[in-house]
């Protein structure tokens, strides 16, 4: 509910599809611009669709989305952590 209050508008940046008998998958990267704040958030996504045998319609069987790690942890912090390990 909190996400929708930000008035997100999504754009697919990268999309990779694969398909088989009665299923298909789309995974990639999309971004959301929050209409309420102007913030932009990038995320990975995957959708798996299956064809319903009874009526021939396509249904979303699975969906996952997660914010890109570099969106959560600032790049400078990742570089510092990597340098500390070296």
C-alpha positions, 0 to 999 in steps of 0.5 A, spaced: 500 500 500 505 504 501 508 503 494 502 505 491 501 511 495 508 514 491 504 513 484 509 509 481 510 509 473 514 503 471 519 502 465 522 496 462 529 497 461 532 490 460 527 484 458 529 477 457 524 472 455 524 464 454 518 459 452 516 452 452 509 448 451 504 452 455 509 457 459 513 463 458 518 467 462 520 474 462 525 477 467 529 483 467 530 490 470 525 495 470 525 502 473 519 506 477 519 513 477 515 515 483 510 520 481 509 523 488 516 524 490 520 524 483 525 518 486 527 513 481 528 506 483 531 500 479 529 493 480 530 486 478 524 482 476 521 475 473 514 473 471 512 466 469 506 465 465 502 459 464 496 457 459 490 455 463 488 448 459 481 449 461 480 456 457 486 458 454 488 464 457 494 466 460 495 467 468 501 469 472 504 463 475 509 467 479 512 474 480 518 476 484 521 483 484 527 486 488 530 492 488 537 492 485 543 492 491 546 498 488 540 502 490 540 499 497 547 500 499 551 506 496 556 505 491 562 508 495 560 503 501 561 497 496 567 500 494 570 501 501 568 494 503 571 491 497 578 495 498 578 493 505 578 485 503 584 486 499 
